[in-house]
Amino acid sequence: MRAYARTPAERESSLVEFESHVEAFHQNGRISQALLGLSAQDRDLILLFAWADLSYEQLSLALEIPVGTVRSRLSRIRELLRDRLDPSAGASVEGRSGR
């Protein structure tokens, strides 16, 4: 929430709208468990990206981290969530990449 508050004022989404998304997150068990398994930093990043619809540059400013770090963390978080939500998807990716 603090990171969201640091974003530019021209954002169309209101804080109330963002809070409703957070409430929905708490009510959806499977996704909630996957997200709660992330570190607080990773969870903040993915929620600001997905629900607040912030760009990489806006995320970088809001979280005070380099844009390259935003990109690499989002990639890693997506893979973690994909594996947690659909373990069979990770197996097919592993088969293609030769891991």
C-alpha positions as CSV (number, residue, x, y, z in Angstrom):
1,M,0.0,0.0,0.0
2,R,2.8,2.4,0.8
3,A,4.5,1.7,-2.6
4,Y,1.2,2.3,-4.3
5,A,0.8,5.6,-2.5
6,R,4.1,6.7,-4.0
7,T,2.9,6.3,-7.6
8,P,2.0,9.3,-9.7
9,A,-1.3,11.0,-8.9
10,E,-2.6,10.6,-12.4
11,R,-3.3,6.9,-11.8
12,E,-6.9,6.1,-12.8
13,S,-7.2,3.4,-10.1
14,S,-8.2,4.6,-6.7
15,L,-6.8,3.3,-3.4
16,V,-10.3,2.0,-2.6
17,E,-10.3,0.0,-5.9
18,F,-6.9,-1.4,-5.0
19,E,-8.0,-2.4,-1.5
20,S,-11.0,-4.3,-3.1
21,H,-8.5,-6.3,-5.1
22,V,-6.5,-7.0,-2.0
23,E,-9.8,-8.2,-0.3
24,A,-10.5,-10.5,-3.2
25,F,-7.0,-11.9,-2.9
26,H,-7.7,-12.8,0.7
27,Q,-10.9,-14.6,-0.4
28,N,-9.4,-16.8,-3.1
29,G,-7.8,-19.7,-1.3
30,R,-5.6,-21.3,-3.9
31,I,-4.2,-18.1,-5.3
32,S,-3.9,-16.7,-1.8
33,Q,-1.8,-19.6,-0.7
34,A,0.5,-19.3,-3.7
35,L,0.9,-15.5,-3.1
36,L,1.3,-15.9,0.6
37,G,4.2,-18.3,-0.1
38,L,6.1,-15.5,-1.6
39,S,8.3,-13.1,0.3
40,A,6.6,-9.7,1.2
41,Q,8.8,-8.0,-1.4
42,D,7.8,-10.4,-4.2
43,R,4.2,-10.3,-3.2
44,D,4.2,-6.5,-3.3
45,L,5.8,-6.5,-6.7
46,I,3.4,-8.9,-8.3
47,L,0.3,-7.3,-6.8
48,L,1.3,-3.8,-7.9
49,F,2.1,-5.1,-11.4
50,A,-1.1,-7.2,-11.8
51,W,-3.7,-5.3,-9.9
52,A,-2.4,-1.7,-9.9
53,D,-1.4,-2.1,-13.5
54,L,1.9,-0.2,-13.0
55,S,4.5,-0.2,-15.7
56,Y,8.0,-1.5,-15.0
57,E,9.2,2.1,-14.7
58,Q,6.5,2.9,-12.2
59,L,7.2,-0.2,-10.2
60,S,10.9,0.8,-10.1
61,L,10.0,4.2,-8.7
62,A,7.4,2.9,-6.3
63,L,9.6,0.2,-4.9
64,E,12.9,2.1,-5.2
65,I,14.6,-0.7,-7.2
66,P,16.2,-0.6,-10.7
67,V,14.0,-1.5,-13.7
68,G,16.2,-4.4,-14.5
69,T,15.6,-5.8,-11.0
70,V,11.8,-5.4,-11.6
71,R,12.1,-7.4,-14.8
72,S,14.1,-10.2,-13.4
73,R,12.0,-10.5,-10.2
74,L,8.7,-10.5,-12.1
75,S,10.1,-13.3,-14.4
76,R,11.1,-15.3,-11.3
77,I,7.8,-14.7,-9.5
78,R,5.8,-15.7,-12.5
79,E,7.6,-18.9,-12.8
80,L,7.2,-19.6,-9.0
81,L,3.5,-18.9,-9.2
82,R,3.0,-21.0,-12.3
83,D,4.7,-23.9,-10.6
84,R,2.6,-23.5,-7.5
85,L,-0.7,-23.1,-9.3
86,D,-0.1,-25.7,-11.9
87,P,2.7,-28.1,-11.2
88,S,2.2,-30.0,-14.4
89,A,2.9,-26.7,-16.4
90,G,6.4,-26.6,-14.8
91,A,7.1,-30.2,-15.9
92,S,6.2,-29.4,-19.5
93,V,8.5,-26.3,-19.5
94,E,11.3,-28.3,-17.9
95,G,10.9,-30.9,-20.7
96,R,11.2,-28.3,-23.4
97,S,14.1,-26.5,-21.9
98,G,16.1,-29.6,-20.9
99,R,16.4,-28.6,-17.2
